[in-house]
Amino acid sequence: MSARTHRGELMKNRIRTTMAVAATAVLSLSAAACSSGDGGSTPKKSPGALISADRCEKNKAAGEIVYLSGYQWQASASILEYAAAEKLGFFDDLCLNVTLQAGTGDVAQNTKLLAGGQVTFSPVSQQDILTANSHYIEVQGISSYSNVDLEILMTMPDVKDLKQLDDTTLGQKGAMPVGVQAMLMKAGAKYDTIQQTVVGYDPSVLPKGEVKSLTGFISNEPVALKAAGENVTVWRPSDYQVPGSLGSMAVNPEFAETNPTATEDVLRAALHAYEYCTEHAAECVKFTADLDKANPASYGYDAAANVGIWNTETKVVKDSLKAGTPLGTIDTGNVQSLATMLNEYTQTEITPEEAEDEFSPEFIKNIYDGDKLIWPAP
């Protein structure tokens, strides 16, 4: 019996206590829900025209599938391709009824909504999947694009060694990324002497000298600072052999168990869109820009900046993907390394067996022939 099964009843009890909060949260998100309706330059076909009648009926039987983005309609890997799959009709091609909702960036909320069944799919990093399950919030990892994390630390060029950050102020967004913490400690910095302060999303606090270092994402703050004429040094945890993940996708476990073909085909359509968007970035970003216009919580959309985000993140994926490895493959060795890191730096107690049990690699395996995505579905 798996570690997940051992904890099943306890998890169900814990999850019930979160569902009232989660239900309230999803109501606010539903205002941003969007469906394929219009947009996209590719004409839509009759639903299910590309797959067998039997598979089409199975996918229709799955009912409404709710995808919740990681952060608004930012053109990140794990967001842009899902928007594109809807707008280009790829979900329709596979008889999938997918509704898109914009997330707020609150990972804890996303995992609770997934566990409670109000959301079906959502981008959640592998480390956050492990953390959620360790807190009895049951979500299932089904794909990941890279073992290299996007989270970074930035300093001004005068910092040549991370040990120079001892007794200085570090700006973060409300939570210290565990990969950045591990990097600092591996580099020999006296982590306990670094004063952390919560800052907003304006990275100019770094060149202004308000903080000595600043956490962020390689596809976001460094790009914005460069555009503003500021030169910063980017410190990447992967350069210090710190494990991470990029573009990971999680699913509600009950949905995946009940609807395996639909689970496969959501991934299939998104990966087909990923391939398309690597060649048509500007067009795909227009899809997310259109979705953003309908989002009451929109922060304003810079299409050019979002093209940069997509191109940066997909380059990280391409540069880190081993030849012959299907995109989305779950590396169980990386999962175990992440569990070890979390145990060391966040006081979780996740065994290697428990860590592996929170991920299901078979969905990705079933949609590839070697390293070639099978499109359409059988």
C-alpha positions as CSV (number, residue, x, y, z in Angstrom):
1,M,0.0,0.0,0.0
2,S,1.4,3.4,-1.0
3,A,2.2,6.2,1.4
4,R,-0.6,8.3,-0.1
5,T,-3.1,5.5,0.6
6,H,-1.9,5.2,4.2
7,R,-2.6,8.9,4.7
8,G,-5.8,8.9,2.6
9,E,-8.4,9.1,5.3
10,L,-6.5,11.7,7.3
11,M,-6.1,13.8,4.2
12,K,-9.8,13.7,3.4
13,N,-10.6,14.9,6.9
14,R,-8.1,17.7,6.6
15,I,-9.2,18.7,3.1
16,R,-12.8,19.0,4.2
17,T,-11.8,21.7,6.6
18,T,-10.2,23.7,3.7
19,M,-13.1,23.4,1.3
20,A,-15.2,26.2,2.7
21,V,-12.2,28.6,2.2
22,A,-11.4,27.2,-1.2
23,A,-15.0,27.4,-2.3
24,T,-15.1,31.1,-1.4
25,A,-11.8,31.7,-3.3
26,V,-12.9,30.0,-6.4
27,L,-16.0,32.2,-6.6
28,S,-13.8,35.2,-6.9
29,L,-11.7,33.5,-9.5
30,S,-14.7,32.4,-11.6
31,A,-15.3,36.0,-12.7
32,A,-12.1,35.6,-14.7
33,A,-13.1,32.3,-16.3
34,C,-12.7,32.3,-20.1
35,S,-13.6,29.8,-22.8
36,S,-12.5,29.4,-26.3
37,G,-15.3,31.4,-28.0
38,D,-13.2,33.7,-30.2
39,G,-9.6,34.6,-30.7
40,G,-6.9,32.5,-32.4
41,S,-5.9,32.5,-36.0
42,T,-6.5,28.8,-36.6
43,P,-10.1,27.9,-37.6
44,K,-11.7,25.4,-35.2
45,K,-12.8,22.0,-36.4
46,S,-15.8,20.0,-35.3
47,P,-15.2,18.9,-31.7
48,G,-13.5,15.5,-31.6
49,A,-13.0,15.4,-35.3
50,L,-9.4,14.1,-34.8
51,I,-9.9,11.2,-32.4
52,S,-11.9,8.0,-32.2
53,A,-15.5,8.0,-31.2
54,D,-14.8,5.9,-28.1
55,R,-12.1,8.2,-26.8
56,C,-14.2,11.3,-27.6
57,E,-17.1,9.9,-25.5
58,K,-14.7,9.2,-22.6
59,N,-13.4,12.7,-22.7
60,K,-16.8,14.2,-22.9
61,A,-17.8,12.1,-19.9
62,A,-15.1,13.8,-17.8
63,G,-17.3,17.0,-17.8
64,E,-16.0,20.5,-17.2
65,I,-12.3,20.6,-16.7
66,V,-11.1,23.7,-14.8
67,Y,-7.6,25.0,-15.5
68,L,-6.3,27.6,-13.0
69,S,-3.2,29.5,-14.0
70,G,-0.3,30.1,-11.8
71,Y,-0.3,33.9,-12.0
72,Q,-2.9,35.8,-14.0
73,W,-2.2,35.4,-17.8
74,Q,1.5,35.9,-17.6
75,A,3.1,34.2,-20.6
76,S,4.9,31.6,-18.6
77,A,5.6,28.0,-19.5
78,S,2.6,26.1,-18.0
79,I,0.3,29.1,-18.6
80,L,0.7,30.3,-22.2
81,E,0.4,26.9,-23.9
82,Y,-2.9,26.1,-22.0
83,A,-4.4,29.4,-23.1
84,A,-3.2,28.7,-26.7
85,A,-4.6,25.1,-26.6
86,E,-8.0,26.6,-25.8
87,K,-7.8,29.4,-28.3
88,L,-6.5,27.2,-31.1
89,G,-9.1,24.6,-30.6
90,F,-6.8,21.8,-29.5
91,F,-8.9,20.9,-26.5
92,D,-12.0,20.8,-28.7
93,D,-10.2,18.5,-31.1
94,L,-9.9,16.0,-28.3
95,C,-13.5,16.5,-27.0
96,L,-12.4,18.2,-23.8
97,N,-14.5,20.9,-22.1
98,V,-11.9,23.1,-20.6
99,T,-12.6,26.3,-18.7
100,L,-9.7,28.7,-18.1
101,Q,-9.4,30.7,-14.9
102,A,-6.7,33.3,-13.9
103,G,-4.9,32.5,-10.7
104,T,-3.6,35.1,-8.2
105,G,-0.1,33.7,-7.6
106,D,-1.1,32.2,-4.3
107,V,0.3,28.6,-4.5
108,A,-1.4,27.6,-1.2
109,Q,-4.8,28.6,-2.6
110,N,-4.2,26.7,-5.8
111,T,-3.3,23.5,-4.1
112,K,-6.3,23.7,-1.8
113,L,-8.6,24.3,-4.7
114,L,-7.1,21.3,-6.5
115,A,-7.4,19.0,-3.5
116,G,-11.0,20.1,-2.9
117,G,-12.0,19.4,-6.6
118,Q,-13.0,23.0,-7.5
119,V,-10.0,23.1,-9.9
120,T,-8.9,20.2,-12.0
121,F,-5.4,21.3,-13.3
122,S,-3.0,24.0,-12.1
123,P,0.7,24.7,-12.4
124,V,2.4,23.8,-9.1
125,S,6.1,23.4,-8.7
126,Q,7.3,19.9,-7.7
127,Q,8.6,21.2,-4.4
128,D,5.2,22.8,-3.7
129,I,3.5,19.5,-4.6
130,L,5.6,17.8,-2.0
131,T,5.0,20.5,0.6
132,A,1.2,20.4,0.0
133,N,1.0,16.6,0.4
134,S,3.2,16.8,3.5
135,H,0.5,19.1,5.0
136,Y,-2.3,16.7,4.0
137,I,-3.4,18.7,0.9
138,E,-3.5,16.0,-1.7
139,V,-2.5,16.9,-5.2
140,Q,-0.8,14.9,-7.9
141,G,2.1,15.9,-10.1
142,I,1.8,14.7,-13.7
143,S,4.4,16.6,-15.7
144,S,7.5,18.9,-15.4
145,Y,9.5,20.7,-18.1
146,S,12.8,21.1,-16.3
147,N,14.8,20.4,-13.1
148,V,16.1,24.0,-13.3
149,D,14.1,26.5,-11.2
150,L,13.2,30.0,-12.4
151,E,13.6,31.5,-8.9
152,I,16.9,33.4,-8.5
153,L,18.6,36.0,-6.3
154,M,19.8,39.3,-7.7
155,T,22.5,41.7,-6.4
156,M,24.3,44.7,-7.8
157,P,27.6,43.9,-9.6
158,D,29.7,44.9,-6.6
159,V,28.7,41.6,-4.9
160,K,31.2,39.0,-6.1
161,D,30.6,36.3,-3.5
162,L,27.4,35.4,-1.7
163,K,29.2,35.5,1.6
164,Q,29.2,39.3,1.1
165,L,25.5,39.2,1.9
166,D,26.2,38.3,5.6
167,D,24.5,40.9,7.9
168,T,22.7,42.6,5.0
169,T,19.0,42.9,4.0
170,L,17.4,40.6,1.5
171,G,14.1,41.5,-0.2
172,Q,11.5,38.7,-0.8
173,K,7.9,38.6,-1.9
174,G,6.4,37.1,1.3
175,A,8.2,33.8,1.4
176,M,11.8,32.8,1.0
177,P,12.3,30.5,-1.9
178,V,13.8,27.3,-0.5
179,G,16.1,26.9,-3.5
180,V,17.6,30.4,-2.9
181,Q,18.0,29.6,0.8
182,A,19.8,26.4,0.0
183,M,22.0,28.2,-2.5
184,L,23.0,30.8,0.1
185,M,23.9,28.1,2.6
186,K,25.8,26.0,0.1
187,A,27.8,29.1,-0.9
188,G,28.9,29.6,2.7
189,A,26.8,32.6,3.6
190,K,25.7,33.0,7.2
191,Y,22.0,32.7,6.5
192,D,20.8,33.5,10.0
193,T,22.5,36.9,9.8
194,I,20.6,38.0,6.6
195,Q,17.7,40.1,7.5
196,Q,14.7,39.4,5.3
197,T,12.1,42.0,4.4
198,V,9.0,41.7,2.4
199,V,9.0,44.0,-0.7
200,G,6.5,44.6,-3.5
201,Y,6.9,43.6,-7.1
202,D,8.9,46.7,-8.1
203,P,12.5,45.5,-8.6
204,S,13.9,49.0,-8.5
205,V,14.3,48.6,-4.8
206,L,17.6,46.8,-5.6
207,P,19.4,49.5,-7.6
208,K,18.0,52.1,-5.3
209,G,19.9,50.4,-2.4
210,E,16.8,49.7,-0.3
211,V,17.9,46.0,-0.2
212,K,21.3,44.4,-0.8
213,S,19.8,41.4,-2.5
214,L,16.4,40.6,-4.0
215,T,14.6,37.3,-4.9
216,G,12.8,37.0,-8.2
217,F,12.4,35.0,-11.4
218,I,14.9,34.8,-14.2
219,S,12.3,35.6,-16.8
220,N,10.9,38.6,-15.0
221,E,12.8,41.1,-12.7
222,P,16.2,40.9,-14.5
223,V,14.5,41.5,-17.8
224,A,12.7,44.5,-16.4
225,L,15.8,46.0,-14.8
226,K,17.8,45.5,-18.0
227,A,15.1,47.4,-19.9
228,A,15.4,50.2,-17.3
229,G,19.1,50.4,-17.9
230,E,20.1,48.7,-14.7
231,N,22.8,46.0,-14.7
232,V,22.4,43.4,-12.0
233,T,24.1,40.1,-11.2
234,V,21.8,37.0,-11.3
235,W,22.6,34.1,-8.9
236,R,21.0,30.8,-9.9
237,P,20.5,27.9,-7.5
238,S,21.1,25.4,-10.3
239,D,24.7,26.7,-10.5
240,Y,25.1,25.5,-6.9
241,Q,23.6,22.0,-7.7
242,V,20.3,22.9,-6.0
243,P,17.4,21.0,-7.4
244,G,14.3,22.7,-8.7
245,S,11.5,22.5,-11.2
246,L,9.9,24.5,-14.0
247,G,6.6,24.2,-15.7
248,S,5.3,21.5,-13.4
249,M,1.6,20.6,-13.6
250,A,-0.6,19.2,-10.9
251,V,-4.1,17.6,-11.1
252,N,-6.9,16.6,-8.7
253,P,-6.0,13.0,-7.9
254,E,-9.6,11.8,-8.0
255,F,-10.1,13.3,-11.5
256,A,-6.9,11.7,-12.8
257,E,-7.9,8.3,-11.5
258,T,-11.5,8.5,-12.8
259,N,-10.6,10.1,-16.2
260,P,-7.2,8.8,-17.3
261,T,-7.7,9.5,-21.1
262,A,-8.9,13.1,-20.4
263,T,-5.9,13.6,-18.1
264,E,-3.6,12.4,-20.9
265,D,-5.3,14.5,-23.5
266,V,-5.2,17.8,-21.5
267,L,-1.4,17.3,-21.4
268,R,-1.4,16.3,-25.1
269,A,-3.2,19.4,-26.2
270,A,-1.1,21.7,-24.1
271,L,2.2,20.2,-25.3
272,H,0.9,20.4,-28.9
273,A,0.3,24.1,-28.2
274,Y,3.7,24.4,-26.6
275,E,5.3,23.2,-29.8
276,Y,3.2,25.7,-31.8
277,C,3.9,28.6,-29.5
278,T,7.7,28.1,-29.7
279,E,7.4,29.1,-33.3
280,H,4.6,31.7,-32.9
281,A,5.3,33.4,-29.6
282,A,3.7,36.8,-30.5
283,E,0.5,35.2,-31.7
284,C,0.2,33.1,-28.6
285,V,0.9,36.0,-26.3
286,K,-2.0,37.8,-28.0
287,F,-4.2,34.9,-26.7
288,T,-3.2,35.6,-23.1
289,A,-3.5,39.4,-23.7
290,D,-7.1,38.8,-24.9
291,L,-7.8,36.7,-21.8
292,D,-6.3,39.4,-19.6
293,K,-8.7,42.0,-21.0
294,A,-11.6,40.0,-19.6
295,N,-9.9,39.6,-16.2
296,P,-11.3,42.0,-13.6
297,A,-8.0,41.5,-11.6
298,S,-5.8,42.5,-14.6
299,Y,-2.7,44.3,-13.6
300,G,-2.2,45.7,-17.2
301,Y,-0.6,43.7,-20.0
302,D,2.7,44.4,-21.7
303,A,2.7,42.1,-24.7
304,A,6.4,42.6,-25.6
305,A,7.5,41.9,-22.0
306,N,5.4,38.7,-22.0
307,V,7.0,37.5,-25.3
308,G,10.3,38.0,-23.5
309,I,9.0,35.9,-20.5
310,W,7.9,33.1,-22.8
311,N,11.2,33.1,-24.8
312,T,13.3,33.2,-21.7
313,E,11.5,30.3,-20.0
314,T,11.4,28.1,-23.0
315,K,15.1,28.7,-23.5
316,V,15.7,27.5,-20.0
317,V,13.6,24.4,-20.8
318,K,15.4,23.7,-24.1
319,D,18.9,24.2,-22.6
320,S,18.2,21.8,-19.7
321,L,16.2,19.1,-21.5
322,K,18.3,16.0,-22.1
323,A,18.3,14.8,-25.7
324,G,15.8,12.1,-26.3
325,T,13.7,13.0,-23.2
326,P,10.0,13.7,-23.9
327,L,9.1,17.2,-22.7
328,G,7.1,17.0,-19.5
329,T,8.9,13.8,-18.2
330,I,9.0,13.5,-14.4
331,D,12.5,12.8,-13.2
332,T,12.1,10.7,-10.1
333,G,15.7,11.3,-9.1
334,N,15.0,15.1,-9.0
335,V,11.8,14.5,-7.0
336,Q,13.9,12.6,-4.4
337,S,16.5,15.4,-4.3
338,L,13.8,18.0,-3.8
339,A,12.4,16.0,-0.9
340,T,15.8,15.8,0.7
341,M,16.2,19.6,0.3
342,L,12.8,20.3,1.8
343,N,13.6,18.0,4.7
344,E,16.9,19.8,5.3
345,Y,15.7,23.4,5.0
346,T,12.0,23.4,5.9
347,Q,11.8,20.6,8.5
348,T,9.4,18.4,6.5
349,E,9.8,14.6,6.9
350,I,9.2,13.2,3.4
351,T,10.6,9.8,2.6
352,P,11.8,9.0,-0.9
353,E,8.9,6.6,-1.3
354,E,6.4,9.2,-0.3
355,A,8.0,11.7,-2.6
356,E,7.7,9.5,-5.6
357,D,4.2,8.5,-4.7
358,E,3.0,12.1,-5.2
359,F,3.8,12.0,-8.9
360,S,2.4,9.9,-11.8
361,P,4.8,9.7,-14.8
362,E,2.5,7.4,-16.8
363,F,0.4,10.2,-18.3
364,I,3.3,11.7,-20.1
365,K,4.7,8.3,-21.1
366,N,1.4,7.4,-22.7
367,I,1.2,10.4,-25.1
368,Y,4.7,10.0,-26.6
369,D,6.3,7.7,-29.1
370,G,9.9,7.9,-28.1
371,D,10.4,11.7,-27.7
372,K,7.7,12.5,-30.3
373,L,4.3,13.8,-29.1
374,I,1.5,11.7,-30.5
375,W,-0.9,14.1,-32.1
376,P,-3.8,13.6,-32.4
377,A,-4.9,11.1,-29.8
378,P,-5.6,7.5,-30.9
